[in-house]
Amino acid sequence: MGEHADSVLSPDELLAELSAAARPEELPARIARCRAVLAATSREEALGFWADLQETLGLLLTRLAVHGTAVEEAAIEAFEEAAAAFLEAGDREGWAGASANLANIYRTRQTDRTAGLYKALLLLEGALPELESEEMRIPRAQLLINLANVYSEIPEGEQTI
């Protein structure tokens, strides 16, 4: 695996530490640490770990984000980067998870609400087939709940799908 910061921790331990529950005031430090590890990690040499870090960054930013801010845009970028890296690595389930996280941002987005809902709908429907294995039944159920929420939030008269 490529070089990364915090080399005394395994990649799994580092991801668990970055993803652990945190108080809101702890989030900026976690985000900075995640970004530092990303900067020190070779995407080419550690693609799966790099994708996991991008998704973790997106999740941390989402917890900090205020709709319509640069933080929200950074979370979108992190999830898009994670999804692309998971796909490149052949990790369809990782891609589906990152896509579902991205869809959640679009679903709750206040700017151009209907367009965001449709974008979320496309992402969730695209991710659904990747979660058919037995071990993915809980993430699949969560995705179906999110999909139902999106359908229910599309304004009456604009439901063209």
C-alpha positions as CSV (number, residue, x, y, z in Angstrom):
1,M,0.0,0.0,0.0
2,G,1.1,3.6,-0.7
3,E,2.5,5.9,1.9
4,H,0.0,7.6,4.2
5,A,0.1,9.7,7.3
6,D,-0.5,8.1,10.7
7,S,1.5,5.0,9.6
8,V,1.4,3.5,13.1
9,L,-2.3,2.8,12.5
10,S,-3.6,0.4,9.9
11,P,-5.8,1.9,7.2
12,D,-8.9,0.2,8.8
13,E,-7.9,1.6,12.2
14,L,-7.4,5.1,10.8
15,L,-10.7,5.0,9.0
16,A,-12.5,3.8,12.1
17,E,-10.9,6.6,14.1
18,L,-11.8,9.3,11.6
19,S,-15.4,7.9,11.3
20,A,-16.0,7.6,15.0
21,A,-18.7,9.7,16.6
22,A,-17.6,13.3,17.2
23,R,-19.0,16.4,18.8
24,P,-19.6,19.3,16.3
25,E,-16.6,21.2,17.6
26,E,-14.4,18.2,16.8
27,L,-15.4,18.1,13.2
28,P,-13.0,20.7,11.8
29,A,-10.0,18.9,13.3
30,R,-11.2,15.6,11.9
31,I,-11.7,17.1,8.5
32,A,-8.2,18.6,8.5
33,R,-6.7,15.3,9.6
34,C,-8.6,13.4,6.9
35,R,-7.5,15.9,4.3
36,A,-3.9,15.6,5.5
37,V,-4.0,11.8,5.2
38,L,-5.5,12.1,1.7
39,A,-2.7,14.5,0.7
40,A,-0.2,11.9,1.9
41,T,-1.9,8.9,0.3
42,S,-1.1,7.9,-3.3
43,R,-4.4,7.5,-5.2
44,E,-2.7,5.2,-7.7
45,E,-0.9,3.0,-5.1
46,A,-3.8,2.8,-2.6
47,L,-6.9,3.3,-4.6
48,G,-9.4,1.5,-2.3
49,F,-8.0,3.2,0.8
50,W,-8.0,6.6,-1.0
51,A,-11.7,6.0,-2.0
52,D,-12.6,5.2,1.6
53,L,-10.8,8.4,2.8
54,Q,-12.7,10.5,0.2
55,E,-16.0,9.0,1.4
56,T,-15.1,9.6,5.0
57,L,-14.2,13.2,4.2
58,G,-17.6,13.6,2.5
59,L,-19.4,12.2,5.5
60,L,-17.5,14.5,7.9
61,L,-18.2,17.5,5.7
62,T,-21.9,16.6,5.4
63,R,-22.1,16.7,9.2
64,L,-20.6,20.2,9.2
65,A,-22.3,21.5,6.0
66,V,-24.9,24.2,5.8
67,H,-27.0,24.0,2.7
68,G,-25.7,26.1,-0.2
69,T,-22.2,26.6,1.2
70,A,-18.7,25.8,0.1
71,V,-18.7,23.0,2.7
72,E,-21.6,21.4,1.0
73,E,-19.9,21.7,-2.4
74,A,-16.8,20.1,-0.9
75,A,-18.8,17.2,0.4
76,I,-20.3,16.7,-3.1
77,E,-16.8,16.8,-4.6
78,A,-15.5,14.2,-2.0
79,F,-18.4,11.8,-2.7
80,E,-18.0,12.2,-6.5
81,E,-14.2,11.5,-6.1
82,A,-15.0,8.5,-3.9
83,A,-17.5,7.1,-6.3
84,A,-15.2,7.4,-9.3
85,A,-12.3,5.7,-7.3
86,F,-14.5,2.9,-6.1
87,L,-15.7,2.3,-9.7
88,E,-12.1,2.4,-11.0
89,A,-11.1,-0.2,-8.3
90,G,-14.0,-2.4,-9.3
91,D,-15.7,-2.0,-5.9
92,R,-19.4,-1.7,-7.1
93,E,-20.7,-1.8,-3.5
94,G,-18.4,1.0,-2.5
95,W,-19.5,3.0,-5.5
96,A,-23.2,2.4,-4.6
97,G,-22.5,3.6,-1.0
98,A,-20.8,6.8,-2.2
99,S,-23.5,7.3,-4.8
100,A,-26.2,7.0,-2.0
101,N,-24.4,9.5,0.2
102,L,-24.2,11.9,-2.7
103,A,-27.9,11.4,-3.4
104,N,-28.7,12.3,0.2
105,I,-27.0,15.7,-0.3
106,Y,-28.9,16.3,-3.4
107,R,-32.2,15.2,-1.8
108,T,-31.9,17.7,1.0
109,R,-30.4,20.5,-1.1
110,Q,-32.4,23.7,-1.0
111,T,-31.1,25.3,-4.2
112,D,-33.0,24.0,-7.3
113,R,-34.9,21.6,-5.1
114,T,-36.7,19.6,-7.9
115,A,-33.5,19.2,-9.9
116,G,-31.7,17.9,-6.8
117,L,-34.5,15.4,-6.1
118,Y,-34.2,14.1,-9.6
119,K,-30.5,13.8,-9.4
120,A,-30.9,11.9,-6.1
121,L,-33.4,9.7,-7.8
122,L,-31.0,8.8,-10.6
123,L,-28.1,8.1,-8.2
124,L,-30.2,5.9,-5.9
125,E,-31.8,3.9,-8.7
126,G,-28.3,3.4,-10.2
127,A,-26.9,2.2,-6.9
128,L,-29.8,-0.2,-6.1
129,P,-28.7,-3.1,-8.4
130,E,-25.2,-3.2,-6.7
131,L,-26.7,-4.0,-3.3
132,E,-28.5,-7.2,-4.1
133,S,-26.2,-9.7,-2.2
134,E,-27.4,-11.1,1.1
135,E,-24.7,-9.3,3.1
136,M,-25.9,-6.0,1.6
137,R,-29.5,-6.4,2.7
138,I,-29.4,-3.6,5.4
139,P,-27.7,-1.0,3.1
140,R,-30.2,-2.0,0.4
141,A,-33.1,-1.4,2.8
142,Q,-31.7,2.0,3.8
143,L,-31.3,2.9,0.2
144,L,-34.9,1.9,-0.5
145,I,-36.1,4.1,2.3
146,N,-34.1,7.0,0.9
147,L,-35.6,6.2,-2.6
148,A,-39.1,6.3,-1.1
149,N,-38.3,9.6,0.6
150,V,-37.2,11.1,-2.7
151,Y,-40.3,9.9,-4.5
152,S,-42.5,11.4,-1.8
153,E,-40.7,14.7,-1.9
154,I,-41.0,15.3,-5.6
155,P,-43.7,18.0,-6.0
156,E,-47.1,16.9,-7.2
157,G,-47.5,17.4,-10.9
158,E,-43.7,17.1,-11.4
159,Q,-43.5,13.4,-11.0
160,T,-42.6,12.4,-14.6
161,I,-40.8,9.2,-14.0
